[in-house]
């Protein structure tokens, strides 16, 4: 799976499932401050990522992930392990 495909999947589920406005979805967008993702949204994101990418997010691995680009980096690194 390419980085572009990962970014497109993430963008789509943020818009459709988490109801983030498309205009604010940018690589340097802060997950919490810019996209408004809270802890309840994160629970949904964990389920969506597992379903779409086939791996579980480990909370300890997400420490320090604050931007959309970093989140996509994380998914890319985990999806590449499969």
QUIWO-V649167 format. One record per backbone hydrogen bond with DSSP energy under -1.0 kcal/mol. NH is the residue of the N-H (numbers start at 1). CO is the residue of the C=O. E is the energy in kcal/mol with one decimal. If there is no record, write none. Layout:
# QUIWO-V649167
NH/CO/E ; NH/CO/E
This chain:
# QUIWO-V649167
6/2/-2.2 ; 7/3/-2.8 ; 8/4/-2.1 ; 9/5/-2.4 ; 10/6/-2.7 ; 11/7/-2.7 ; 12/8/-2.5 ; 13/9/-2.4 ; 14/10/-2.3 ; 15/11/-2.1 ; 16/12/-2.9 ; 17/13/-1.8 ; 18/13/-1.6 ; 20/14/-2.6 ; 24/21/-1.3 ; 25/22/-1.3 ; 26/24/-1.2 ; 29/26/-2.2 ; 31/66/-3.1 ; 34/30/-1.4 ; 35/30/-2.1 ; 37/31/-2.4 ; 42/38/-2.3 ; 43/39/-1.5 ; 44/40/-1.5 ; 45/41/-2.6 ; 46/42/-2.5 ; 47/43/-1.6 ; 48/44/-2.5 ; 49/45/-3.1 ; 50/46/-2.1 ; 51/47/-2.1 ; 52/48/-3.0 ; 53/49/-2.9 ; 54/50/-1.3 ; 61/58/-1.7 ; 65/62/-2.4 ; 68/29/-2.2 ; 69/27/-2.6 ; 71/67/-2.1 ; 72/68/-2.4 ; 73/69/-2.3 ; 74/70/-2.4 ; 75/71/-2.4 ; 76/72/-2.9 ; 77/73/-2.4 ; 78/74/-2.3 ; 79/75/-3.3 ; 80/76/-1.5 ; 81/78/-1.1
